[in-house]
Amino acid sequence: MKVSIITFGLFAALASASVAAEESNGLPLMMMGTQSCAAAFNQSGASGSCRLTNAQDFGNNYCQITADCRRHDGSMGHPLYQGSKSNVARLQNCDGSLRVGGC
């Protein structure tokens, strides 16, 4: 009985730790490794005019980022970036599209 209570307590603690994951732009980051892609996006120039909607880390230095990005005319673009995690911090909002480096 003690072992099952301790095991249940440990499981509950681990489960609550994963649910209480970090947040980025108000979005819960519950996937393992997601924080690094989201953190890199938050350091990018695009983060000033784009709202991160999803960040996934697929390992091997590969990220998938989706965002809502403001265009020059005030409308919103919904770009998708798939590529190297090392380039995420270099993303720029180019009239509603995400581009590495500059427009």
C-alpha positions as CSV (number, residue, x, y, z in Angstrom):
1,M,0.0,0.0,0.0
2,K,2.8,2.4,0.9
3,V,4.6,1.7,-2.4
4,S,1.5,2.4,-4.5
5,I,0.8,5.7,-2.6
6,I,4.4,6.8,-3.1
7,T,4.3,5.8,-6.7
8,F,1.1,7.6,-7.3
9,G,2.5,10.7,-5.5
10,L,5.6,10.7,-7.7
11,F,3.5,10.2,-10.8
12,A,1.1,13.1,-9.8
13,A,4.1,15.3,-9.2
14,L,5.7,14.5,-12.5
15,A,2.4,15.0,-14.3
16,S,1.7,18.4,-12.7
17,A,5.3,19.5,-13.5
18,S,4.8,18.8,-17.2
19,V,1.3,20.5,-17.3
20,A,2.7,23.5,-15.5
21,A,5.1,24.1,-18.4
22,E,6.6,27.4,-19.3
23,E,4.7,29.9,-21.4
24,S,5.6,31.9,-24.4
25,N,3.3,34.8,-25.6
26,G,0.5,33.2,-23.4
27,L,0.8,29.8,-25.0
28,P,1.6,26.7,-22.8
29,L,4.7,24.9,-24.0
30,M,4.0,21.3,-23.0
31,M,6.1,19.4,-25.6
32,M,9.6,18.3,-24.6
33,G,12.1,20.6,-26.3
34,T,9.5,23.2,-27.4
35,Q,10.9,25.8,-25.1
36,S,14.1,26.1,-27.0
37,C,12.4,26.9,-30.3
38,A,10.0,29.3,-28.6
39,A,12.7,31.0,-26.7
40,A,14.7,31.5,-29.9
41,F,11.6,33.0,-31.6
42,N,11.2,35.4,-28.6
43,Q,14.7,36.7,-29.3
44,S,14.0,37.3,-33.0
45,G,13.1,40.5,-34.7
46,A,9.9,38.9,-35.8
47,S,8.6,38.6,-32.2
48,G,8.0,42.4,-32.1
49,S,5.2,42.2,-34.7
50,C,4.3,38.5,-34.7
51,R,2.4,36.5,-32.1
52,L,3.8,32.9,-31.7
53,T,1.0,30.4,-32.2
54,N,3.0,27.2,-32.2
55,A,6.6,26.1,-31.7
56,Q,7.8,22.5,-32.1
57,D,11.3,21.1,-31.7
58,F,11.7,18.0,-33.7
59,G,15.3,17.3,-32.6
60,N,18.4,17.4,-34.8
61,N,18.4,21.2,-34.6
62,Y,15.0,21.4,-36.4
63,C,12.1,23.7,-35.5
64,Q,8.6,24.4,-36.8
65,I,7.2,27.8,-36.0
66,T,3.8,29.2,-36.8
67,A,2.8,32.8,-36.0
68,D,0.3,35.5,-36.6
69,C,2.3,38.4,-38.2
70,R,1.2,41.9,-39.0
71,R,1.5,43.1,-42.6
72,H,2.1,46.6,-43.7
73,D,-1.6,47.1,-44.6
74,G,-2.6,46.1,-41.1
75,S,-3.9,42.6,-42.0
76,M,-2.4,39.5,-40.6
77,G,-0.3,36.8,-42.2
78,H,-0.1,33.3,-40.8
79,P,3.4,32.1,-41.8
80,L,5.1,28.8,-41.2
81,Y,8.8,28.4,-40.7
82,Q,10.5,25.0,-40.9
83,G,14.2,24.8,-40.5
84,S,17.3,25.1,-38.4
85,K,16.8,26.1,-34.8
86,S,20.0,28.2,-35.1
87,N,18.1,30.4,-37.6
88,V,15.0,30.9,-35.5
89,A,16.5,33.9,-33.5
90,R,17.3,35.5,-36.9
91,L,13.7,35.5,-38.2
92,Q,12.2,38.7,-39.4
93,N,8.6,39.6,-40.2
94,C,8.6,40.5,-43.9
95,D,5.1,41.8,-44.6
96,G,3.4,38.9,-42.9
97,S,6.1,36.2,-43.9
98,L,8.9,34.9,-41.7
99,R,12.3,35.2,-43.3
100,V,15.8,34.4,-42.0
101,G,18.1,37.5,-41.8
102,G,16.1,40.2,-43.5
103,C,13.5,40.9,-46.1
